Structure formats: C-alpha cells, structure tokens
Amino acid sequence: MHLVRDILMKAFRSRKASILVTTVAFLVVICLSGCGTLKHETVENTELSEDNIRTVSDEQTNIETDPELPSEEETKDIQDDQIIMEGEPDVLDAIEYEGTFASYQEAYKEIADNVPEDKKNITDFYLIYFNDDDIPDLIVDKNMYIFKDGIVYCLEFGFPIFHTGYLEKQGIMGYWDYHDKIDEYTFFKLNEDFGLQKVGGYSKSVSDDKCEYWDYTGKQLQITEIKNIVDDYLNENKRSDSYDIGYSELLFYLGLYENHEDLNAKYMIVDSSHNIDHQIFVEQYDQSVDLYEKFRNNTVKLYFDNSSSVTPYGPAFCMSDGYTLSELEEIIYLHYNLEWRDDATQIDFNYLDCGMDGIPEMAIEFKGVGIYSIEDDSTLVLVIKEENGQLQCRYRYETWARSATVLNRAGVVASFGTSGAAYHSGEVGILDADVKLKWIYSLSETYYSPEYESDLAAISGTDMYQCYITMDGEEYLCYISDDPNTSNDKLYQIMCEDENLKALNMTRDDICHPEEITQLREKVLEKYGCTKSCLEADQVFAADYGGYNIIDEVFENWN
C-alpha cells in the first residue's frame, strides 16, 4: 500500500444517478512554520531528492565478508534485496524556542499566537504524540515543537506535509517520494537531543517489486532495524496519522478555549435506534448497550485511536483523555464552523452488529456539517465499540457533495459515485467484530459510446462500460453492455476477436466474462464473511441521496 495513496476514492457506479463519492483516507503529519525568536541558527536541511540516493559498488555492499552485518539467519528474508550503505549520517538539530513555560498548553498558545493575525485562521495546526511521553507535540506549518521540562524544542522541516507520516510515541518519521516508477521512503528517528537523524530508507520498484534497503547511520547492523521500521511503517494498524485543526480547535484541545456557546440550539437529535426493531435489539443486549446510553446521556467519555485503521479524515480527536458527547459536539461545531447554519445540525444514533457476533456497536451520524459549502449537506459518521468498560471510536468516514456511503446493521460499508457523466468508481468493505474495515471489492468503470467517437465504442459498435474490478489484490477487466440489443455474451465475443485484441494490445486472457467476475465475487465475499444476510441487513441511517439502495447497486446481477 502506498503511503500517500491512502487517498482512496470510495464510490460505486450508478446508471440511475450521478453521485460523486470520495471517502478519503488521508495521511498527513509533520511540517510547519514560524519558530518564533530562536537562540541560535538551525542547520541547513538536506533536500531529499533522487540526487541524494546513490548506488555504491559491490565491494561496499558485500554482506558475506563484512563481519558487522547481520547473520544469515537475520537477513534471510531480505538477502535477495540490494543493501546499500550511505556514508556519514545526516542529523537535523533541534533548536530551543525562546523562553521557558509552566506547561505545554502555555507554550503552544504562545507559539500559535505568534502566527500573524491575517494568517491565523488559514494556518493548519496539528497535535500528535511523536516522542514517548504523554505530552502532545505541536506542528505549525513547517515546524514541529516538542515540550520537555518547561523548554520547547523546535525542528524545522522541508517536507511536503502530504508526503509524511509517523509511528506514534516511537519518534519515527517517514518521508515518501515517487519518481521513475519507484516508491521511496526515507526514515528519521528522534535522538536524545530532540533532533532527527536520518537512519535509513526503503525503495520499491512499481514495475518489478524490486526492493532496496538503505542505511544512513554508518552502522551496518542497522539494516535489520531499518527493515523493522519499514514493516511497521507500512502496517496501517501501526502507523499513525495526523489531522489538521484550526486555531480555535487548538485552544479547545489545550483546554484554553473560552468562547463556549450554548449548543443546544445547534443540534437536533434524530434517534434511529427508537424504531421497533432496534428497541428489541437494545433490550436484548441491555447490559452491553448501557455504556452507550450513558454516553448519550453525557455521563461517560468516548476515546479515539488515531491510527490509520480509523479513516484519517475529519476533526482531529487527537487528545488521549476522551470526550463527553457535549465536548464532541463542540469539536464538531468548531471544526466545521457550524455558525453558518440557520437550522440545527442533525445527530442520529443507531446500533449495529459488526461481525454478527451478537455484541452491539453504536454509530453516530452528524448530518449537515458542510465540508465544502453550506449547501453540500455533508455527514460525519463514527462507529463506536465498547471494550473493557471504555468506549472507543474504531471507524469513521465523511461524505460530502455528490457523494454516497451506506453503513448497514451487519457492518457492510459501501460507497459509490461519479467524477463525471462517463466515469464511476467505488468500493465495498465489511467491518469485522473488532470494527476493523476489510475492503472486499472495488470497481472503476468508464462509459463509452459510438456517439462520442471513442476508440473502444468504435471497436464494439455499441454503448458499453469498461470495468476494472479489484478483488483480493487482483485486478480484472471486463466489458458490460449498455445496449439492450447487445448482450454481455455478444460484447465479450466482439472484444475477444483477434483483430480487436490486437487493436487493444491485449490477449484473450486479459479480458474476463462478467459471469467470471460474478463467480469470483461470490468466493471473495464468502472468504471475508460477507454473507447474503450481511448484504441484506437494514441500513443504519436513512440514505441522504434520494433513497437509492446502494447495496443493490453494488451487487446487482450483471447477467
């Protein structure tokens, strides 16, 4: 999985509606500005570019004769990869922010207040847990600030914010770059002086999956550590993501926000859990549901895990001490600037059973938050699980203008839409018993018609969809007829004619019949426990796109 390509379009095709979906899983972290008055100059940052990555001779990388390299047992899983050593280590030194402070809250407020007034409302702030203490670290523009014993240490970076990520409380930061069909990661580790040392790197060729591990420390034993860092960093359940927040949100998280409003008039409860079926559900699992009800009554807190297993989008929820429902409402209000609303933002509660294990989860929908404009009627959905007497948010997603996402009572998540009249795409997944999302099936399709003089339609002579389907990591291509006079069988025969295959630069094995896709899909659904009863479960919240049944659309019978 590519680091920055966690930006996923989640949409499913609709020939009856033209709806854009983009449920974005977005990774951001580490890049800020404005160090304030500094005691001494920072070192110049080394630019990460292709020119910095150099290949050395075989003599320098001889893993058989150099006794300091890992043993054969330690390197057996990477011995086919090229291990490249880079000379002296690069270190980015930390510099002290001027002054001492009684608390990190006081320090971070001063840093934020030093942002010019005309830029304060457009500056992105981040609170993350980068080093191994329980004090959050602040990112502003191109700088990261770490608070320790009354002193703030500042690190200046030059990395694009959307190309970075980190391992929470491990002091590991990764920088991603893509060039010449190669995914490349460079890793930095926090040292005892709160500076960053470039420790290693990893590159992978997209075309042939060839891997290389880089050691920037000068210590050849570091190679296995670098590989461990790579494995952790690419593991979405371990890697953490950061979320941008505004100035008022930052003050709220620091406990310094003073302009609290009476939000009662800003929210309207629309409780879907009070229909007959769900009331039976609540009564059946009374003990399990009790904690959810206490949260709704504002007497217990909800906690958030900011790892990328939770869709990284929406408000930050970046502090560790949890939030009551009233505090959650205030975060939503601040994050989405809900003062523009003339009517109340709707809050809906409902119950579901992810994994169909008889243990209920609760979902909360904030409808009408207005992500791009006040007319787009966006939604934020949180899925909550009780664990060891504590409520944890395990999954969340946003929808916005021209988008549609459905969550049903069995934890099936389906999103679909269009980025134009001719292009549709989307994904379907299922939340397991631990409320971890497993993507099962994705589709992107493009509409072609002889009317628009497209090459494919000219070959087929009919209206058609070219569909790319991904299941279990494998991609398949098929063609679906949109002409009542041409069946899918006939279209398949046309596309597999020798002259047409030659024109498409393909072979017969490159094209699947829609029936093959249907059979493969059933096997993959079974593998992930997505049974017919799961697919047919009721939706958790009422659809906000005209009542179109997204599950039916996703799994319609093409034949």
Residue pairs with C-beta under 8 A, 6 or more apart in sequence:
1 234
1 236
2 176
2 178
2 183
3 27
3 163
3 165
3 174
3 176
3 183
3 185
3 233
3 234
4 27
4 162
4 163
4 176
4 178
6 25
6 26
6 27
6 236
6 308
6 312
7 24
7 25
7 26
7 27
8 23
8 24
8 25
8 427
9 21
9 22
9 23
9 24
9 419
9 425
9 426
10 21
10 22
10 23
10 397
10 405
10 415
10 416
10 426
10 427
11 19
11 20
11 21
11 22
11 403
11 404
11 415
11 416
11 417
11 418
11 419
11 424
11 425
11 426
11 427
12 21
12 404
12 414
12 415
12 416
12 417
12 424
12 425
12 426
12 427
12 428
12 443
12 550
12 553
12 554
13 416
13 418
13 424
13 425
13 426
13 443
13 445
13 465
13 553
14 416
14 417
14 418
14 424
14 548
14 553
15 482
16 548
16 553
17 545
17 546
17 548
18 402
18 418
18 421
19 402
19 403
19 404
19 416
19 417
19 418
19 545
20 401
20 402
20 403
20 417
20 418
20 419
21 399
21 402
21 403
21 404
21 405
21 415
21 416
21 417
21 425
21 426
22 400
22 403
22 417
23 311
23 313
23 397
23 398
23 399
23 403
23 405
23 415
24 311
24 313
24 398
25 308
25 311
25 312
25 313
26 162
26 241
26 312
26 313
27 162
27 164
27 165
27 239
27 241
27 308
27 312
28 126
28 161
28 162
28 164
28 165
28 241
28 242
28 243
28 244
28 312
29 126
29 128
29 139
29 161
29 164
29 165
29 166
29 173
29 240
29 241
29 242
30 126
30 128
30 130
30 139
30 144
30 157
30 159
30 161
30 164
30 165
30 166
30 173
30 242
31 139
31 141
31 142
31 157
31 159
31 160
31 161
31 164
32 126
32 138
32 139
32 140
32 141
32 142
32 143
32 144
32 145
32 157
33 123
33 140
33 141
33 142
33 143
34 111
34 114
34 115
34 140
34 141
34 143
35 42
35 95
35 97
35 143
35 154
35 156
36 97
36 98
36 110
36 111
36 114
36 154
37 97
37 98
38 95
38 96
38 97
38 98
38 154
39 95
39 96
39 98
40 95
41 95
42 93
42 95
42 154
42 156
43 91
43 92
43 93
45 92
45 156
45 157
45 158
46 52
46 90
46 92
46 198
47 158
48 159
48 175
48 177
48 186
49 177
50 179
50 180
53 184
53 201
53 203
53 214
54 86
55 84
56 84
56 85
56 86
60 85
61 82
61 83
61 84
61 85
63 69
63 75
63 79
63 83
66 220
68 219
68 220
68 221
69 75
69 83
69 220
69 221
69 223
70 221
70 223
70 224
72 79
74 224
75 223
75 224
77 227
78 211
78 213
78 223
78 227
81 210
81 211
81 212
81 213
82 210
82 211
82 212
82 213
83 212
83 213
83 215
83 223
84 212
84 213
84 214
84 215
85 214
85 215
85 218
85 220
86 214
86 215
86 216
87 218
88 218
89 197
89 198
89 199
89 216
89 217
89 218
90 197
90 198
90 216
91 191
91 195
91 196
91 197
91 198
92 155
92 156
92 157
92 188
92 195
92 196
92 197
92 198
93 193
93 195
94 146
94 153
94 154
94 155
94 193
94 194
94 195
94 196
95 153
95 154
95 156
96 151
96 152
96 153
96 154
97 107
97 111
97 145
97 151
97 152
97 153
97 154
99 110
99 152
100 150
100 151
101 107
101 110
101 147
101 150
101 151
101 152
102 150
104 135
104 136
104 138
104 147
105 254
105 255
105 256
107 145
107 147
107 152
108 138
108 145
108 147
108 250
108 254
109 251
109 254
109 256
111 138
111 140
111 145
111 152
112 120
112 125
112 138
112 140
112 247
112 250
112 251
115 123
115 140
115 247
120 247
121 246
121 247
123 140
123 141
123 247
124 141
124 161
124 244
124 245
124 246
125 138
125 139
125 140
125 244
125 245
125 246
125 247
125 249
125 250
126 138
126 139
126 140
126 242
126 243
126 244
126 245
126 316
126 318
127 136
127 137
127 138
127 139
127 242
127 245
127 250
127 253
127 316
127 318
127 319
128 136
128 137
128 139
128 166
128 168
128 240
128 242
128 318
129 136
129 137
129 168
129 169
129 240
129 320
130 137
130 144
130 146
130 166
130 168
130 169
130 171
130 173
130 190
131 137
131 146
131 169
131 171
131 190
131 194
132 169
132 170
132 171
133 148
133 169
134 320
135 147
135 148
136 253
136 318
136 319
137 144
137 145
137 146
137 147
138 144
138 145
138 147
139 145
139 242
142 156
142 157
142 158
143 154
143 155
143 156
143 157
144 154
144 155
144 157
145 152
145 153
145 154
145 155
146 152
146 153
146 155
146 194
147 153
148 194
153 194
155 194
155 195
155 196
157 164
159 175
163 175
163 176
163 177
164 173
164 174
164 175
164 176
165 173
165 174
165 176
165 233
165 239
165 240
165 241
166 172
166 173
166 174
166 239
166 240
166 242
167 229
167 232
167 233
167 238
167 239
167 240
168 240
168 306
168 307
170 232
171 189
171 190
172 187
172 188
172 189
172 190
172 229
172 232
172 233
173 187
173 188
173 189
173 190
173 196
174 185
174 186
174 187
174 188
174 229
174 233
175 185
175 186
175 187
175 188
176 183
176 184
176 185
177 184
177 185
177 186
178 184
181 205
181 206
181 207
182 203
182 204
182 205
182 206
183 203
183 204
183 206
184 201
184 202
184 203
184 204
185 201
185 202
185 203
185 230
185 233
186 198
186 200
186 201
186 214
187 198
187 199
187 200
187 201
187 202
187 226
187 229
187 230
187 233
188 196
188 197
188 198
188 199
189 196
189 197
189 199
190 196
191 197
197 216
197 217
198 216
199 215
199 216
199 217
199 222
199 225
199 226
199 229
200 213
200 214
200 215
200 216
200 217
200 222
200 223
200 225
200 226
200 229
200 230
201 213
201 214
201 216
201 226
202 211
202 212
202 213
202 214
202 226
202 227
202 230
203 211
203 212
203 214
204 210
204 211
204 212
205 211
213 223
213 226
213 227
213 230
214 226
215 222
215 223
215 226
232 238
232 239
233 239
236 307
236 308
236 309
237 307
237 308
237 309
237 436
238 307
239 307
239 308
240 306
240 307
240 308
241 306
241 307
241 308
241 312
242 306
242 316
242 318
243 306
243 312
243 313
243 314
243 315
243 316
243 317
243 318
244 316
245 253
245 315
245 316
245 318
245 335
246 334
246 335
248 257
248 259
248 334
249 315
249 316
249 331
249 334
249 335
251 257
251 258
252 330
252 331
252 334
253 316
253 318
253 319
257 334
260 330
261 333
263 326
263 329
263 330
263 333
265 344
266 329
266 333
266 338
266 341
266 344
266 345
267 329
267 344
267 345
267 346
267 347
268 343
268 344
268 345
268 346
268 347
269 346
269 347
269 348
269 349
270 346
270 347
270 348
270 367
271 348
271 349
272 278
272 348
272 349
272 350
272 540
272 541
272 542
273 279
273 281
273 282
273 349
273 350
273 351
277 538
278 350
278 351
281 351
281 360
282 289
282 351
285 358
285 359
285 360
288 359
288 360
288 386
289 351
289 360
289 362
291 300
291 386
291 389
291 391
292 351
292 360
292 362
292 384
292 386
292 391
294 300
295 301
295 302
295 324
295 325
295 362
295 384
295 391
296 325
296 349
298 324
298 325
298 326
299 324
300 324
300 391
301 321
301 322
301 323
301 324
301 391
302 322
302 323
302 324
302 325
302 328
302 382
302 384
302 391
302 392
302 393
303 320
303 322
303 390
303 391
303 392
303 393
304 310
304 317
304 318
304 322
304 323
304 392
304 393
305 392
305 393
305 394
306 312
306 316
306 317
306 318
309 394
309 395
309 436
309 437
310 393
310 394
310 395
310 396
311 395
311 396
311 397
311 398
311 437
313 396
313 397
313 398
314 335
314 380
314 396
314 398
315 331
315 332
315 335
315 380
316 331
316 335
317 323
317 331
317 393
323 331
329 347
332 338
332 345
332 366
332 369
332 380
333 339
336 369
336 370
336 371
337 370
338 345
338 369
338 370
340 370
340 374
341 368
341 370
341 374
343 368
345 366
345 367
345 368
345 369
346 365
346 366
346 367
346 368
347 364
347 365
347 366
347 367
348 364
348 365
348 367
348 541
349 362
349 363
349 364
349 365
350 362
350 363
350 365
350 540
350 541
351 360
351 361
351 362
351 363
351 409
352 360
352 361
352 362
352 363
352 383
352 407
352 408
352 409
352 410
352 411
352 540
353 359
353 360
353 361
353 409
353 410
353 411
354 361
354 383
354 385
354 410
354 411
354 431
354 432
354 433
354 434
354 435
355 411
355 431
355 432
355 433
355 434
355 529
356 410
356 411
356 529
356 533
356 534
357 433
359 433
361 383
361 384
361 385
361 386
361 394
361 411
361 435
362 383
362 384
363 381
363 382
363 383
363 384
363 407
363 540
363 541
364 381
364 382
364 384
365 379
365 380
365 381
365 540
365 541
366 379
366 380
366 381
367 377
367 379
367 544
368 377
368 378
368 379
369 378
369 379
369 380
370 376
370 377
370 378
371 378
371 398
371 400
371 401
372 378
372 400
372 401
373 401
375 401
376 400
376 401
377 401
377 544
378 398
378 399
378 400
378 401
379 398
379 399
379 400
379 544
380 396
380 397
380 398
381 396
381 397
381 398
381 399
381 405
381 407
381 541
382 393
382 395
382 396
383 393
383 394
383 395
383 396
383 407
383 431
383 435
384 391
384 392
384 393
384 394
385 391
385 392
385 394
385 434
385 435
386 392
394 431
394 434
394 435
394 436
395 431
395 435
395 436
395 437
397 405
397 413
397 415
399 405
399 415
399 544
402 417
402 418
403 415
403 417
404 415
404 416
404 417
404 543
404 544
404 545
404 548
404 550
405 413
405 414
405 415
405 550
406 412
406 413
406 414
406 415
406 539
406 543
406 550
406 551
407 413
407 539
407 540
407 541
408 534
408 535
408 537
408 538
408 539
408 540
408 551
409 537
409 538
409 539
409 540
410 430
410 533
410 534
410 535
410 537
411 430
411 431
411 432
411 435
411 534
412 428
412 429
412 430
412 431
412 530
412 534
412 535
412 537
412 551
413 428
413 429
413 430
413 431
413 437
414 426
414 427
414 428
414 429
414 550
414 551
414 554
415 426
415 427
415 428
415 550
416 424
416 425
416 426
416 550
416 553
416 554
417 424
417 425
417 426
418 424
418 425
419 425
421 447
422 446
422 447
422 448
422 452
423 444
423 445
423 446
423 447
424 443
424 444
424 445
424 447
425 442
425 443
425 444
425 445
426 442
426 443
426 444
426 554
427 439
427 441
427 442
427 443
428 439
428 440
428 441
428 442
428 554
428 555
429 437
429 438
429 439
429 440
429 441
430 437
430 438
430 440
430 528
430 529
430 530
430 534
431 437
431 438
432 438
432 529
438 528
440 471
440 524
440 525
440 528
440 530
441 469
441 470
441 471
441 521
441 524
441 525
441 554
442 469
442 470
442 471
443 467
443 468
443 469
443 470
444 467
444 468
445 465
445 466
445 467
445 468
445 480
446 465
446 466
447 463
447 464
447 465
447 482
448 454
448 456
448 457
448 460
448 463
448 464
448 465
448 466
449 457
449 463
449 464
449 482
450 457
450 458
450 461
450 462
450 463
451 457
451 463
455 503
456 464
456 466
456 504
457 463
457 464
459 494
459 495
459 500
459 503
459 504
460 479
460 486
460 491
460 494
460 495
460 500
461 494
462 481
462 482
462 483
462 485
462 486
462 491
462 494
463 481
463 482
463 483
464 479
464 480
464 481
464 482
464 483
464 486
464 491
465 479
465 480
465 482
466 477
466 479
467 477
467 478
467 479
467 480
467 517
468 475
468 476
468 477
469 475
469 476
469 477
469 478
469 517
469 521
470 476
471 520
471 521
471 524
472 524
472 527
476 512
476 516
476 517
476 520
477 510
477 511
477 512
478 492
478 511
478 512
478 513
478 514
478 516
478 517
479 488
479 491
479 492
479 495
479 511
480 488
480 491
480 514
480 558
481 487
481 488
481 490
481 491
488 513
488 514
488 515
488 558
488 559
489 513
492 511
492 513
492 514
494 500
495 501
495 504
495 511
496 508
496 511
501 507
501 508
501 510
501 511
514 558
514 559
515 559
517 558
518 557
518 558
518 559
521 555
525 531
525 535
535 551
535 555
536 551
539 551
543 549
543 550
